[in-house]
Amino acid sequence: MRILIADDSQVSRRLLEAHLQKWGHEVLAAADGPAAWAALQQKDAPALAILDWMMPGLDGVEICRRARARAPSQPLHIIVLTARAAPEDVVQALDAGADDYVTKPFHAAELQARLGVGIRMVLLQREVAGRVAELEEALAQVEELRGILPICSYCKRVRSDADCWHGIEEYVSAHSAARFSHGVCPQCVEKVVQPEMEELRRNRAAAAVPKVEGVKVLLADDDRVLIHLFTARLRALGWRVEAAHDAMQTLMYAINSQPDVIVLDIGMPGGDGFGVLTKLKRSVRTEAIPVVVMSNSVVPEDEAKVLALGAVAFFRKPVDPETLHLALSRLVTTRSVAVPT
């Protein structure tokens, strides 16, 4: 399937593109909102799009609104991929016209499952459109046309004036020909629509992050106010938190305490975060500990650099404590860290 991805982060685009190509999809990439919107207006526009929320020029939610406001020429399934995970953000994106919502950092298996649902919906819409075209062509061959026939889009049963559903051959043979309108009969609601909705609910439930307690976190940052905010939030959830304020403390605590995850700031006294990250990944005692990097840096190359050095995620400050907790919970759960009870 040809898929449009739109994200202003080059690292995120390349990571997403690599996963999609690995799964056998053709990828069309856009680096900002205007480029993504222009791609969706082409005659051969992709039928499935993965849009970042925050992009320069035009954000992903506004693209959803514009796409739903125009007359659809072909099916379009939109997935919003963003670090914004608050319930009101999910509601806002879905109300704007998104079909699904995935939070960053995403799980490859979850994204692949949601893409599978989107592809099935697109193929189903195409199949229905094809069947409608065939029926309209067949009706053109009928000599007598009269009235409008309410027809189920799935099984092609026709509803009579007595509110009974009949096979199309039976109905057309008993009546003169006419144009078709489309609906869904109760049988197809039960056999087709409800199973699709149940599968979607199961996928969303499987993607939910379970509650994790007892995680040991090392927060390495010289900003004591930030450390206080993060520590208060994580300890309220039953997590154990240690704080380091310079490079030497960070390396010492990491080796001696063996935390489940390290949150590391790039800029610290006594050595920058790049050097600390390099030493952590070269030591046999700390190389397996996942490291999440935070920074005030606006240099795009910094994100690529820390990921290349072995970090598992990169956040630009300011970082909301709830966002950090969600990211760490997903990371700990995914990596099956042995958390003490």
C-alpha positions as CSV (number, residue, x, y, z in Angstrom):
1,M,0.0,0.0,0.0
2,R,1.2,3.5,-0.8
3,I,1.4,5.5,2.4
4,L,2.1,9.2,3.1
5,I,4.2,10.1,6.2
6,A,4.5,13.7,7.3
7,D,6.9,14.7,10.1
8,D,9.2,17.7,10.5
9,S,11.7,15.5,12.4
10,Q,14.1,13.9,9.9
11,V,15.0,11.2,12.4
12,S,11.3,10.3,13.0
13,R,10.6,10.3,9.3
14,R,13.5,7.9,8.6
15,L,12.6,5.6,11.4
16,L,8.9,5.5,10.3
17,E,9.9,5.1,6.6
18,A,12.3,2.2,7.5
19,H,9.5,0.3,9.4
20,L,6.9,0.8,6.6
21,Q,9.3,-0.3,3.8
22,K,10.2,-3.4,5.9
23,W,6.5,-4.2,6.0
24,G,6.3,-4.0,2.3
25,H,4.7,-0.5,1.8
26,E,5.6,2.2,-0.7
27,V,6.4,5.5,1.2
28,L,5.8,9.1,0.2
29,A,7.5,11.4,2.8
30,A,6.8,15.1,3.5
31,A,8.8,17.3,5.9
32,D,6.1,19.8,6.7
33,G,2.3,20.4,6.6
34,P,2.0,22.2,3.3
35,A,3.9,19.5,1.5
36,A,1.7,16.8,3.0
37,W,-1.5,18.7,2.1
38,A,-0.2,19.2,-1.5
39,A,0.5,15.4,-1.8
40,L,-3.1,14.6,-0.6
41,Q,-4.6,16.8,-3.4
42,Q,-2.9,14.9,-6.2
43,K,-4.9,12.5,-8.4
44,D,-2.7,9.6,-7.3
45,A,-2.7,10.6,-3.6
46,P,-2.0,7.8,-1.1
47,A,-5.1,6.3,0.5
48,L,-3.4,6.1,3.9
49,A,-1.6,8.9,5.7
50,I,0.4,9.0,9.0
51,L,0.6,12.7,10.1
52,D,2.6,14.3,12.9
53,W,0.5,16.8,14.9
54,M,3.0,19.6,15.3
55,M,4.5,20.6,11.9
56,P,5.6,24.0,10.5
57,G,3.2,25.7,8.1
58,L,0.2,23.4,8.7
59,D,-0.3,21.0,11.6
60,G,-1.7,17.5,11.2
61,V,-5.1,18.2,12.8
62,E,-5.7,21.1,10.4
63,I,-4.9,18.7,7.5
64,C,-7.5,16.3,8.8
65,R,-10.1,19.1,8.8
66,R,-9.3,20.1,5.3
67,A,-9.3,16.6,4.0
68,R,-12.8,15.9,5.5
69,A,-14.2,19.2,4.3
70,R,-13.6,18.5,0.6
71,A,-15.7,16.1,-1.5
72,P,-13.8,12.7,-1.3
73,S,-12.7,11.3,-4.7
74,Q,-11.2,8.2,-3.1
75,P,-10.9,6.6,0.4
76,L,-8.5,8.2,2.8
77,H,-7.5,6.7,6.2
78,I,-5.6,9.1,8.5
79,I,-3.5,8.2,11.5
80,V,-2.3,11.0,13.8
81,L,1.2,10.2,15.3
82,T,2.2,12.5,18.2
83,A,3.7,12.8,21.6
84,R,0.5,14.5,22.9
85,A,-1.3,11.8,24.8
86,A,-3.9,13.7,26.9
87,P,-7.5,12.5,26.4
88,E,-8.6,15.9,25.2
89,D,-5.9,15.8,22.5
90,V,-7.2,12.4,21.3
91,V,-10.7,13.8,21.2
92,Q,-9.6,16.9,19.3
93,A,-7.8,14.9,16.6
94,L,-10.6,12.4,16.1
95,D,-13.2,15.2,15.9
96,A,-11.1,16.9,13.3
97,G,-11.3,13.8,11.1
98,A,-8.5,11.5,12.1
99,D,-9.4,7.8,11.9
100,D,-6.9,6.6,14.5
101,Y,-4.4,8.1,17.0
102,V,-0.9,6.7,18.0
103,T,1.4,8.3,20.6
104,K,5.1,8.7,20.4
105,P,7.4,6.9,21.0
106,F,5.4,4.3,19.1
107,H,5.6,0.6,19.3
108,A,6.3,-1.0,15.9
109,A,3.9,-3.9,16.5
110,E,1.1,-1.6,17.6
111,L,1.6,0.7,14.6
112,Q,1.6,-2.3,12.3
113,A,-1.6,-3.6,13.7
114,R,-3.3,-0.2,13.4
115,L,-2.1,0.1,9.8
116,G,-3.6,-3.3,9.1
117,V,-7.0,-2.0,10.3
118,G,-6.6,1.1,8.1
119,I,-5.7,-1.0,5.0
120,R,-8.7,-3.3,5.5
121,M,-11.0,-0.3,5.7
122,V,-9.5,1.3,2.6
123,L,-9.8,-2.0,0.7
124,L,-13.3,-2.5,1.9
125,Q,-14.3,1.0,0.7
126,R,-12.7,0.4,-2.7
127,E,-14.5,-3.0,-3.0
128,V,-17.9,-1.3,-2.1
129,A,-17.2,1.4,-4.7
130,G,-16.4,-1.2,-7.3
131,R,-19.6,-3.1,-6.6
132,V,-21.6,0.0,-6.8
133,A,-20.1,0.8,-10.2
134,E,-20.9,-2.7,-11.4
135,L,-24.5,-2.3,-10.3
136,E,-24.9,1.1,-11.9
137,E,-23.5,-0.4,-15.1
138,A,-26.0,-3.3,-14.9
139,L,-28.9,-0.9,-14.3
140,A,-28.0,1.0,-17.4
141,Q,-29.0,-2.1,-19.3
142,V,-32.5,-2.2,-17.8
143,E,-35.1,-0.7,-20.0
144,E,-37.6,0.5,-17.4
145,L,-36.4,2.7,-14.5
146,R,-38.7,3.7,-11.7
147,G,-38.2,5.0,-8.2
148,I,-35.1,4.7,-5.9
149,L,-34.0,1.3,-4.5
150,P,-32.6,1.3,-0.9
151,I,-29.8,-1.4,-1.3
152,C,-27.3,-2.7,1.4
153,S,-23.8,-1.8,0.5
154,Y,-22.5,-5.2,1.7
155,C,-24.8,-8.0,0.7
156,K,-26.8,-6.1,-2.0
157,R,-30.2,-6.9,-0.5
158,V,-32.9,-4.5,-1.4
159,R,-35.5,-3.0,1.1
160,S,-39.1,-3.2,-0.1
161,D,-41.9,-0.8,0.9
162,A,-42.9,-3.3,3.6
163,D,-39.4,-2.8,5.2
164,C,-38.4,-6.3,4.2
165,W,-35.0,-7.1,2.7
166,H,-34.8,-9.1,-0.6
167,G,-32.2,-10.4,-2.9
168,I,-31.5,-8.0,-5.7
169,E,-32.3,-10.5,-8.5
170,E,-35.6,-11.3,-6.8
171,Y,-36.5,-7.6,-6.4
172,V,-35.5,-6.5,-9.9
173,S,-37.4,-9.3,-11.5
174,A,-40.5,-8.3,-9.7
175,H,-40.2,-4.5,-10.3
176,S,-39.1,-2.2,-13.0
177,A,-35.5,-1.0,-13.0
178,A,-34.4,2.1,-11.0
179,R,-31.4,3.9,-9.6
180,F,-29.8,2.5,-6.4
181,S,-29.2,4.3,-3.1
182,H,-27.1,2.6,-0.4
183,G,-27.5,1.5,3.2
184,V,-26.5,-1.3,5.5
185,C,-28.9,-4.1,6.3
186,P,-29.2,-5.6,9.9
187,Q,-27.5,-8.8,8.8
188,C,-24.5,-7.0,7.5
189,V,-24.3,-4.8,10.6
190,E,-24.1,-8.1,12.7
191,K,-21.8,-10.0,10.3
192,V,-19.4,-7.3,9.0
193,V,-19.6,-4.0,10.8
194,Q,-19.7,-5.2,14.4
195,P,-16.8,-7.7,14.0
196,E,-14.6,-4.9,12.5
197,M,-15.5,-2.6,15.4
198,E,-14.7,-5.3,18.0
199,E,-11.3,-6.0,16.4
200,L,-10.5,-2.3,16.5
201,R,-11.5,-2.2,20.2
202,R,-9.3,-5.3,20.9
203,N,-6.3,-3.7,19.2
204,R,-6.7,-0.5,21.2
205,A,-7.0,-2.4,24.5
206,A,-3.9,-4.4,23.6
207,A,-1.9,-1.2,22.9
208,A,-2.8,0.3,26.3
209,V,0.2,0.8,28.7
210,P,-0.2,-1.3,31.9
211,K,0.4,0.2,35.3
212,V,4.0,-0.2,36.3
213,E,5.2,0.3,39.9
214,G,8.6,0.0,41.6
215,V,10.7,1.2,38.7
216,K,14.1,2.6,39.6
217,V,14.9,5.8,37.7
218,L,18.1,7.8,37.6
219,L,17.4,11.5,36.8
220,A,20.6,13.2,35.6
221,D,20.1,17.0,35.3
222,D,21.6,20.1,36.9
223,D,18.2,21.8,36.9
224,R,17.1,21.1,40.5
225,V,13.6,22.6,39.9
226,L,13.0,20.2,37.0
227,I,14.4,17.3,39.1
228,H,11.9,18.1,41.9
229,L,8.9,18.2,39.5
230,F,9.8,14.8,37.9
231,T,10.7,13.2,41.2
232,A,7.4,14.2,42.8
233,R,5.4,12.9,39.9
234,L,7.2,9.5,39.6
235,R,7.3,8.9,43.4
236,A,3.6,9.5,43.6
237,L,3.2,6.6,41.2
238,G,5.3,4.2,43.3
239,W,8.6,4.7,41.4
240,R,12.0,4.9,43.1
241,V,14.0,8.0,42.0
242,E,17.7,8.9,42.4
243,A,19.0,12.3,41.2
244,A,22.4,13.2,39.8
245,H,23.5,16.8,39.1
246,D,26.8,16.4,37.2
247,A,28.5,13.9,34.9
248,M,30.6,12.2,37.7
249,Q,27.5,11.6,39.9
250,T,25.6,10.2,37.0
251,L,28.3,7.6,36.1
252,M,28.8,6.6,39.7
253,Y,25.0,6.2,40.5
254,A,24.5,4.3,37.2
255,I,27.2,1.8,38.0
256,N,26.4,1.4,41.7
257,S,22.6,1.6,41.7
258,Q,21.9,-0.2,38.4
259,P,18.6,1.7,37.6
260,D,16.0,0.4,35.3
261,V,16.2,3.5,33.1
262,I,18.2,6.7,33.0
263,V,16.9,10.1,32.0
264,L,19.9,12.2,30.9
265,D,20.3,15.9,30.2
266,I,22.9,16.8,27.5
267,G,24.2,19.9,29.3
268,M,25.6,19.2,32.8
269,P,28.6,20.4,34.8
270,G,31.7,18.2,34.7
271,G,31.2,16.9,31.2
272,D,28.4,17.0,28.6
273,G,25.7,14.4,28.1
274,F,27.3,13.1,24.9
275,G,30.4,12.0,26.8
276,V,28.3,10.5,29.7
277,L,26.2,8.5,27.2
278,T,29.2,7.2,25.4
279,K,30.8,6.0,28.7
280,L,27.5,4.4,29.8
281,K,27.2,2.4,26.5
282,R,30.9,1.3,26.6
283,S,30.7,-0.1,30.2
284,V,29.6,-3.7,30.5
285,R,27.8,-2.8,33.8
286,T,25.6,-0.1,32.2
287,E,25.4,-0.8,28.4
288,A,22.0,-2.5,28.7
289,I,20.3,0.2,30.7
290,P,18.0,2.2,28.4
291,V,18.8,6.0,28.3
292,V,16.3,8.7,27.5
293,V,17.9,12.0,26.6
294,M,16.4,15.5,27.2
295,S,17.9,18.8,26.0
296,N,17.3,22.5,25.4
297,S,19.2,22.2,22.2
298,V,17.4,23.3,18.9
299,V,20.2,21.8,16.7
300,P,18.5,19.0,14.6
301,E,21.8,17.0,14.5
302,D,21.8,16.5,18.3
303,E,18.8,14.2,18.2
304,A,20.4,12.0,15.5
305,K,23.7,12.1,17.5
306,V,22.3,10.8,20.8
307,L,20.3,8.1,19.0
308,A,23.4,6.9,17.2
309,L,25.3,6.8,20.5
310,G,22.7,4.4,21.9
311,A,19.9,6.5,23.5
312,V,16.4,5.0,23.0
313,A,14.5,8.4,22.9
314,F,15.1,12.1,22.6
315,F,12.9,14.9,24.1
316,R,13.3,18.7,23.7
317,K,12.7,20.7,26.9
318,P,10.3,21.7,28.3
319,V,9.0,18.1,28.9
320,D,5.7,17.6,30.8
321,P,6.1,15.2,33.7
322,E,3.1,13.2,32.5
323,T,4.6,12.9,29.1
324,L,7.9,11.6,30.5
325,H,6.1,9.1,32.8
326,L,4.1,7.7,29.8
327,A,7.2,7.4,27.7
328,L,9.2,5.7,30.5
329,S,6.2,3.3,31.3
330,R,6.1,2.2,27.6
331,L,9.8,1.8,27.5
332,V,10.0,-0.3,30.7
333,T,7.1,-2.5,29.7
334,T,8.4,-3.0,26.1
335,R,11.9,-3.9,27.3
336,S,10.5,-6.3,30.0
337,V,12.7,-4.7,32.7
338,A,12.7,-6.8,35.9
339,V,10.9,-4.5,38.3
340,P,10.9,-5.4,42.0
341,T,7.6,-5.8,43.7
